[in-house]
Amino acid sequence: MIRRALLAAVALLAGACAPETGLSADGAGELVQIPAPNTERGFTTRICRPAARGPARLVVINHGSPGDPAERPRMRPAACDNDAVRWFTARGYVVALPMRRGYGATGGAWAEEFGGCVSGNYRPAGLESAQDILTVTRAMQARADVARGPALVVGQSAGGWGALALSSLNPEEVGALVNFAGGRGGWRGGVANSVCREDRLIAAAGEYGRTARVPTLWIYAANDSFFDNALASRLIEAYRSGGGRAEFFAAPAFGRDGHGFFFGRGGSAVWGPRVERFLRR
């Protein structure tokens, strides 16, 4: 019961609260369907714009994955008034919040299966996420209200793992990536900070790093119940050992569970200065 309640809370943070049609809850966003393979409707994507008019820099923010498969169809993009989204729009970004294959109104077959604790096929699962992220990024860059140039990609949990997988492809459409609490296979057997085939997760991070050359920032809170700082350090060490470019911010404890640090209310007051410094480089 404790694990189920925790996973439900994380799912709410990752795919929070707004109607699935029309404007977002604060009246500043729109929902669009971006063409996607193997889906009936395409990627359901919320777009939130900054106050200034004209083309704006693009950030694509990518959600996590709930532990309970029954929660995936009920997920929704975060609202434009979410703390994390507002941090970016306040700095002149147009924010895209897509739902990947198998989540929310996007529907279709779930593409990110990693085989559970038996297999731990984390590398291909992440690359499936990466393909969805890249498809949305390219479509957004074709819009008149998006400025030319590489996008910033941000991901939380499974979305962060997808961002790391995307870094291994070095797409010219992406200039930098920020990974919040990225990983897969957490809460093995209902135990906090126990990961299915941790060795394979670390190995997959190393494989991504061997071809990745895009700058990345990794952020993990001290009280993350899925991926603690000790594991995060091993992941980033493997990624760097292959040549990947990565900075690490070991954030302090946040709320009851730091895994929801990125989308959590007040989180941007802690991670914002570190992200801003990364983006100025």
C-alpha positions as CSV (number, residue, x, y, z in Angstrom):
1,M,0.0,0.0,0.0
2,I,2.8,2.4,0.8
3,R,4.5,1.8,-2.5
4,R,1.2,2.2,-4.4
5,A,0.4,5.5,-2.7
6,L,3.9,6.7,-3.5
7,L,3.8,5.7,-7.1
8,A,0.5,7.4,-7.5
9,A,1.8,10.6,-6.1
10,V,4.8,10.5,-8.4
11,A,2.5,9.9,-11.4
12,L,0.5,13.0,-10.5
13,L,3.7,15.1,-10.4
14,A,4.9,13.7,-13.7
15,G,1.6,14.2,-15.6
16,A,-0.3,16.7,-13.7
17,C,-3.7,18.2,-13.9
18,A,-5.4,19.9,-16.7
19,P,-8.3,19.2,-19.1
20,E,-7.5,17.1,-22.2
21,T,-9.2,19.5,-24.6
22,G,-9.1,23.2,-25.1
23,L,-6.9,25.6,-23.1
24,S,-4.9,24.6,-20.1
25,A,-6.1,25.4,-16.6
26,D,-4.5,28.8,-16.5
27,G,-5.7,29.8,-20.0
28,A,-2.2,30.2,-21.4
29,G,-1.6,26.9,-23.2
30,E,-3.0,24.8,-26.0
31,L,-3.2,21.1,-26.7
32,V,-2.1,19.8,-30.0
33,Q,-1.7,16.4,-31.6
34,I,1.8,15.8,-33.1
35,P,1.8,13.0,-35.7
36,A,3.2,9.8,-34.3
37,P,3.8,6.3,-35.5
38,N,1.5,3.5,-34.2
39,T,-1.0,5.9,-32.5
40,E,-4.4,7.0,-33.6
41,R,-4.2,10.6,-32.5
42,G,-0.5,11.4,-32.4
43,F,1.4,12.7,-29.4
44,T,-0.9,14.7,-27.2
45,T,1.2,17.7,-26.4
46,R,0.5,20.8,-24.2
47,I,2.2,24.0,-25.4
48,C,2.8,26.8,-22.9
49,R,4.1,30.2,-24.2
50,P,6.1,33.0,-22.5
51,A,4.5,36.4,-22.1
52,A,6.6,38.0,-24.8
53,R,5.3,37.7,-28.4
54,G,7.3,36.4,-31.3
55,P,9.4,33.2,-31.8
56,A,10.7,31.8,-28.5
57,R,13.4,29.3,-27.5
58,L,12.1,25.7,-27.2
59,V,12.3,23.4,-24.2
60,V,10.7,19.9,-24.5
61,I,9.8,18.6,-21.0
62,N,9.3,14.8,-20.7
63,H,7.3,12.9,-18.0
64,G,8.1,9.9,-16.0
65,S,6.4,6.5,-16.0
66,P,4.2,5.2,-13.1
67,G,4.9,1.9,-11.6
68,D,1.3,0.7,-12.0
69,P,0.5,0.2,-15.7
70,A,-3.2,1.0,-15.0
71,E,-2.0,4.6,-14.4
72,R,-0.5,5.2,-17.8
73,P,-3.7,5.8,-19.7
74,R,-4.8,8.3,-17.1
75,M,-1.8,10.5,-17.3
76,R,-2.0,14.1,-18.5
77,P,0.6,16.7,-19.5
78,A,1.6,19.1,-16.7
79,A,-0.4,22.4,-16.6
80,C,1.1,25.7,-17.7
81,D,0.9,27.0,-14.1
82,N,3.0,24.1,-12.8
83,D,6.1,25.5,-10.9
84,A,8.6,23.9,-13.3
85,V,6.8,25.0,-16.4
86,R,6.5,28.6,-15.2
87,W,10.2,28.7,-14.5
88,F,10.9,28.2,-18.2
89,T,8.2,30.4,-19.6
90,A,9.3,33.2,-17.2
91,R,12.7,32.9,-18.9
92,G,11.4,33.2,-22.4
93,Y,10.9,29.6,-23.4
94,V,8.0,28.0,-25.2
95,V,7.4,24.7,-23.4
96,A,6.3,21.5,-25.1
97,L,4.9,18.8,-22.8
98,P,4.3,15.7,-24.8
99,M,2.8,12.4,-23.8
100,R,4.8,9.5,-25.3
101,R,3.4,6.3,-26.8
102,G,1.3,4.4,-24.4
103,Y,0.6,7.3,-22.1
104,G,-2.5,9.4,-21.6
105,A,-4.5,10.5,-24.7
106,T,-1.6,9.6,-27.0
107,G,-2.5,5.9,-26.4
108,G,-1.2,3.2,-28.6
109,A,1.2,0.4,-27.5
110,W,3.6,1.2,-24.7
111,A,7.0,1.3,-26.3
112,E,9.2,1.5,-23.2
113,E,9.0,-2.0,-21.8
114,F,12.4,-3.1,-20.4
115,G,11.6,-6.7,-19.5
116,G,11.3,-6.2,-15.8
117,C,13.8,-7.5,-13.2
118,V,14.5,-10.6,-15.3
119,S,15.9,-8.8,-18.4
120,G,16.7,-5.2,-17.6
121,N,16.8,-4.2,-21.2
122,Y,17.3,-0.5,-20.3
123,R,19.2,0.7,-23.4
124,P,16.5,-0.1,-26.0
125,A,13.7,1.0,-23.8
126,G,15.4,4.4,-23.4
127,L,16.0,4.7,-27.1
128,E,12.2,4.2,-27.7
129,S,11.6,7.1,-25.4
130,A,14.3,9.1,-27.3
131,Q,12.6,8.6,-30.6
132,D,9.3,10.0,-29.3
133,I,11.1,13.0,-27.8
134,L,13.0,13.7,-31.0
135,T,9.8,13.4,-33.1
136,V,8.1,16.0,-31.0
137,T,11.2,18.3,-30.9
138,R,11.4,18.3,-34.7
139,A,7.7,19.0,-35.1
140,M,7.8,21.9,-32.6
141,Q,10.8,23.4,-34.4
142,A,8.8,23.7,-37.6
143,R,6.3,26.0,-35.8
144,A,6.4,29.8,-36.5
145,D,6.3,30.6,-32.8
146,V,9.5,28.6,-32.1
147,A,12.9,30.3,-32.6
148,R,15.4,28.7,-34.9
149,G,18.2,26.8,-33.3
150,P,18.8,23.7,-31.1
151,A,16.2,22.9,-28.4
152,L,16.7,22.2,-24.7
153,V,15.4,18.8,-23.6
154,V,14.4,18.1,-20.0
155,G,13.3,14.8,-18.6
156,Q,12.1,13.5,-15.2
157,S,12.5,9.8,-14.2
158,A,11.8,7.6,-17.3
159,G,11.7,10.9,-19.2
160,G,15.2,11.7,-17.9
161,W,16.4,8.3,-19.0
162,G,14.9,8.9,-22.4
163,A,16.8,12.2,-22.5
164,L,20.1,10.4,-21.8
165,A,19.3,7.9,-24.5
166,L,18.6,10.8,-26.9
167,S,22.1,12.3,-26.0
168,S,23.6,9.1,-27.5
169,L,22.1,10.0,-30.9
170,N,23.6,13.5,-30.9
171,P,20.7,15.0,-32.9
172,E,21.5,18.4,-34.3
173,E,18.1,19.6,-33.2
174,V,19.1,19.4,-29.5
175,G,21.7,21.7,-27.9
176,A,21.6,20.5,-24.3
177,L,19.8,18.1,-21.9
178,V,18.8,18.2,-18.3
179,N,18.1,14.9,-16.6
180,F,16.1,14.9,-13.4
181,A,16.2,11.6,-11.5
182,G,16.6,9.7,-14.7
183,G,16.5,5.9,-14.5
184,R,14.3,2.8,-14.8
185,G,13.5,-0.2,-12.7
186,G,13.2,1.5,-9.3
187,W,11.5,0.1,-6.2
188,R,12.3,-3.6,-7.0
189,G,10.1,-5.8,-4.9
190,G,8.5,-2.8,-3.3
191,V,11.7,-1.7,-1.6
192,A,12.9,1.9,-1.8
193,N,16.3,2.4,-3.5
194,S,16.4,-1.1,-4.8
195,V,16.7,-1.3,-8.6
196,C,16.0,-4.2,-11.0
197,R,19.3,-5.3,-12.6
198,E,21.2,-2.3,-11.4
199,D,24.3,-3.6,-13.2
200,R,22.5,-3.4,-16.5
201,L,21.2,0.1,-15.8
202,I,24.8,1.3,-15.1
203,A,26.0,-0.5,-18.2
204,A,23.4,1.1,-20.4
205,A,24.4,4.5,-19.1
206,G,27.9,3.7,-20.1
207,E,26.7,2.7,-23.6
208,Y,24.9,6.0,-24.0
209,G,28.0,7.9,-23.0
210,R,30.2,6.2,-25.5
211,T,28.5,8.1,-28.4
212,A,27.0,11.1,-26.6
213,R,28.7,14.5,-27.0
214,V,25.8,16.9,-26.2
215,P,26.2,18.7,-22.8
216,T,24.1,17.2,-20.1
217,L,23.2,18.2,-16.5
218,W,22.1,15.4,-14.0
219,I,20.1,16.3,-11.0
220,Y,19.2,13.9,-8.2
221,A,17.8,14.8,-4.8
222,A,19.3,13.2,-1.6
223,N,16.0,11.6,-0.6
224,D,15.1,10.1,-4.0
225,S,13.4,6.8,-3.2
226,F,14.0,5.4,-6.7
227,F,17.6,6.3,-7.5
228,D,19.7,7.6,-4.6
229,N,22.8,9.7,-5.0
230,A,25.1,6.7,-4.6
231,L,23.5,5.0,-7.7
232,A,23.3,8.4,-9.5
233,S,27.1,8.7,-9.0
234,R,27.7,5.3,-10.5
235,L,25.5,6.1,-13.5
236,I,27.2,9.3,-14.2
237,E,30.7,7.8,-13.8
238,A,29.8,5.1,-16.4
239,Y,28.4,7.8,-18.7
240,R,31.5,9.9,-18.4
241,S,33.8,6.9,-18.8
242,G,32.6,6.5,-22.4
243,G,33.2,10.2,-23.2
244,G,29.8,11.6,-22.3
245,R,29.7,15.2,-21.2
246,A,27.9,15.4,-17.9
247,E,27.7,17.7,-14.9
248,F,26.2,16.5,-11.6
249,F,24.1,18.4,-9.0
250,A,23.5,16.3,-5.9
251,A,20.5,18.3,-4.7
252,P,19.4,18.4,-1.0
253,A,16.4,16.4,0.2
254,F,13.1,17.7,-1.1
255,G,9.7,17.0,0.5
256,R,8.8,13.5,1.4
257,D,10.4,12.0,-1.7
258,G,12.9,13.8,-3.8
259,H,12.0,11.8,-6.9
260,G,9.3,14.4,-7.6
261,F,11.8,17.2,-7.1
262,F,11.4,18.7,-10.7
263,F,7.7,19.1,-10.8
264,G,7.2,19.7,-7.1
265,R,6.0,23.0,-5.8
266,G,9.0,25.1,-4.8
267,G,11.5,22.8,-6.4
268,S,12.6,25.3,-9.0
269,A,13.9,27.6,-6.2
270,V,16.5,24.9,-5.5
271,W,17.2,23.5,-9.0
272,G,16.7,26.7,-10.9
273,P,20.0,28.5,-10.1
274,R,21.9,25.3,-11.1
275,V,20.1,24.9,-14.3
276,E,20.5,28.6,-15.2
277,R,24.2,28.3,-14.6
278,F,24.4,25.3,-16.9
279,L,22.4,27.0,-19.6
280,R,24.7,30.0,-19.6
281,R,27.8,27.9,-20.6
